[in-house]
Amino acid sequence: MIKRIYEIADIQFGLYKKAKSKGKQKYLLSSHFDDNFQPSDFDDSYVDIADDMSKFLLGPNDVILAGKGNRIFAWAYDPSFGPTVPSSLFFIIRTNPKEILGQYLAEYLNSDSVQYRLMNIGAGASITSIPKKELEQIEVVIPSIKQQNDISKLTDLMQKELELSEKLIELKATLKRGLINRMINNTKK
């Protein structure tokens, strides 16, 4: 089945607020995400939101999409990350979990073909900016919930494998430097 985003989700912009070093909710900026679109560098960026701003608080199955800037990417919110509010750089995409899983939608939006389309939609300005009306028209291929879940599990496993491979490369580089230093120091004696 293929549907447009507006048929399967509600879309709103994130919150525009000045971040603080302490607060009740994490305040996400684009700089908090690594090259794999995971929040990995999160420091001192918090907000306190009032009850009337609770619509900006991410919930299960929500997806955020960076709609402005040089990096366009999606991330599926995981409640284990803690109370989180995305900045106005992001669109908040609230999906119906009976129809589409947030994790699947984020992977779909990060796919090469959709990324190409999103970049073309946002092109023309010095800084990429995706209009909400254009985003709402993006078509999404929606397999069964079981297939979405299988795709999400597979991409999670692949992400963990990538992270382990990166750590292994770092450890091998450290080992190499240590061995070279040891060999050089031994030849000086």
C-alpha positions as CSV (number, residue, x, y, z in Angstrom):
1,M,0.0,0.0,0.0
2,I,1.2,3.5,-0.8
3,K,-0.1,6.6,1.1
4,R,1.0,10.2,1.4
5,I,2.4,11.3,4.7
6,Y,-0.6,13.6,5.5
7,E,-2.8,10.5,5.2
8,I,-0.9,8.5,7.9
9,A,0.5,11.2,10.2
10,D,0.0,14.7,11.8
11,I,3.0,17.0,11.2
12,Q,4.0,20.1,13.2
13,F,7.1,22.1,13.7
14,G,9.3,21.6,16.8
15,L,9.6,24.2,19.5
16,Y,11.7,27.4,19.1
17,K,13.2,28.1,22.5
18,K,16.6,29.0,24.0
19,A,18.3,25.9,25.4
20,K,19.5,25.8,29.0
21,S,22.2,23.8,30.7
22,K,19.7,22.1,33.0
23,G,16.0,21.4,32.7
24,K,13.3,18.8,32.6
25,Q,13.3,17.9,28.9
26,K,16.2,17.3,26.5
27,Y,16.1,19.8,23.7
28,L,17.3,18.3,20.4
29,L,19.4,20.2,17.9
30,S,20.9,18.8,14.6
31,S,24.4,18.9,16.1
32,H,23.3,16.2,18.7
33,F,23.2,13.6,15.9
34,D,26.1,11.6,14.4
35,D,26.6,10.5,10.8
36,N,24.3,7.5,11.4
37,F,21.5,9.8,12.5
38,Q,21.7,8.7,16.2
39,P,21.7,11.2,19.1
40,S,25.2,10.6,20.3
41,D,26.6,14.0,21.3
42,F,24.1,15.3,23.7
43,D,25.3,17.9,26.2
44,D,23.7,20.7,28.2
45,S,20.7,21.3,26.0
46,Y,17.5,21.3,28.0
47,V,14.2,23.2,28.2
48,D,11.3,23.4,30.7
49,I,8.0,23.4,28.9
50,A,4.7,24.5,30.3
51,D,1.6,22.3,30.1
52,D,0.3,24.3,27.1
53,M,3.5,23.4,25.2
54,S,3.2,19.6,25.8
55,K,2.3,19.1,22.1
56,F,6.1,19.5,21.5
57,L,7.0,16.6,23.8
58,L,7.9,13.5,21.8
59,G,5.9,10.4,22.4
60,P,6.1,6.7,21.4
61,N,6.1,6.2,17.6
62,D,6.9,9.9,16.9
63,V,9.5,10.6,14.2
64,I,11.4,13.9,13.8
65,L,12.7,15.0,10.5
66,A,15.4,17.7,10.1
67,G,13.6,20.0,7.7
68,K,16.2,22.8,7.6
69,G,19.9,22.9,7.2
70,N,22.6,20.9,5.4
71,R,21.6,17.5,6.8
72,I,18.2,16.2,6.1
73,F,17.5,13.1,8.2
74,A,14.8,11.4,10.2
75,W,15.0,9.8,13.7
76,A,12.4,7.6,15.5
77,Y,12.0,8.7,19.1
78,D,12.6,6.0,21.7
79,P,11.0,6.7,25.1
80,S,14.1,5.2,26.8
81,F,15.9,8.4,25.6
82,G,13.9,10.3,28.2
83,P,11.6,13.4,27.9
84,T,12.6,15.1,24.7
85,V,11.5,18.2,22.7
86,P,12.9,18.8,19.2
87,S,13.9,22.3,18.2
88,S,12.1,24.2,15.4
89,L,14.7,22.8,13.0
90,F,12.7,19.6,13.0
91,F,9.3,18.5,11.9
92,I,7.5,16.3,14.4
93,I,5.7,13.5,12.6
94,R,3.0,11.8,14.7
95,T,2.0,8.5,13.2
96,N,-0.7,5.9,13.9
97,P,1.2,2.9,15.3
98,K,-1.6,0.6,13.9
99,E,-0.7,1.7,10.4
100,I,3.0,2.6,10.4
101,L,5.8,2.2,12.9
102,G,7.9,5.2,13.7
103,Q,11.1,3.2,13.3
104,Y,10.1,2.1,9.8
105,L,9.1,5.6,8.8
106,A,12.4,7.0,9.9
107,E,14.3,4.3,7.9
108,Y,12.1,5.0,4.9
109,L,12.7,8.8,5.1
110,N,16.4,8.1,5.4
111,S,16.5,5.9,2.3
112,D,18.5,7.2,-0.7
113,S,15.5,7.7,-3.0
114,V,13.5,9.7,-0.4
115,Q,16.5,11.7,0.7
116,Y,17.1,12.7,-3.0
117,R,13.5,13.8,-3.2
118,L,13.6,15.7,0.1
119,M,16.8,17.5,-1.0
120,N,15.2,18.5,-4.3
121,I,12.1,19.8,-2.5
122,G,14.3,21.9,-0.2
123,A,16.7,23.1,-2.9
124,G,16.9,26.7,-4.2
125,A,17.8,28.5,-1.1
126,S,21.3,28.9,0.4
127,I,20.1,26.6,3.3
128,T,17.9,23.7,2.5
129,S,14.4,24.2,3.8
130,I,11.6,21.7,3.2
131,P,8.1,23.2,3.1
132,K,5.5,21.4,5.2
133,K,3.0,21.2,2.3
134,E,5.6,19.4,0.2
135,L,6.6,17.0,3.0
136,E,2.9,16.1,3.4
137,Q,2.8,14.9,-0.2
138,I,5.7,12.5,0.1
139,E,4.5,9.0,-0.8
140,V,5.3,6.2,1.7
141,V,5.3,2.5,0.8
142,I,3.6,0.8,3.8
143,P,4.1,-2.9,4.1
144,S,2.4,-5.0,6.9
145,I,3.2,-4.1,10.5
146,K,5.1,-7.4,10.7
147,Q,7.2,-6.6,7.7
148,Q,7.8,-3.1,9.1
149,N,8.9,-4.6,12.4
150,D,11.2,-7.1,10.6
151,I,12.8,-4.2,8.6
152,S,13.2,-2.2,11.8
153,K,14.9,-5.1,13.6
154,L,17.2,-5.8,10.7
155,T,18.3,-2.1,10.5
156,D,18.8,-2.0,14.3
157,L,21.1,-5.1,14.0
158,M,23.0,-3.6,11.1
159,Q,23.4,-0.3,13.0
160,K,24.8,-2.2,16.0
161,E,27.2,-4.1,13.7
162,L,28.4,-0.8,12.2
163,E,29.0,0.7,15.7
164,L,31.0,-2.4,16.7
165,S,33.0,-2.3,13.5
166,E,33.8,1.4,14.2
167,K,35.0,0.5,17.7
168,L,37.1,-2.4,16.4
169,I,38.8,-0.1,13.9
170,E,39.5,2.4,16.7
171,L,41.0,-0.4,18.8
172,K,43.1,-1.7,16.0
173,A,44.4,1.8,15.2
174,T,45.4,2.2,18.9
175,L,47.1,-1.2,18.9
176,K,49.0,-0.3,15.8
177,R,50.2,3.0,17.3
178,G,51.2,1.2,20.5
179,L,53.2,-1.5,18.6
180,I,55.0,1.1,16.4
181,N,55.9,3.2,19.5
182,R,57.2,0.1,21.3
183,M,59.2,-1.0,18.2
184,I,60.7,2.5,17.8
185,N,61.6,2.7,21.5
186,N,63.2,-0.8,21.5
187,T,65.4,0.1,18.5
188,K,66.7,3.2,20.4
189,K,68.2,0.9,23.2
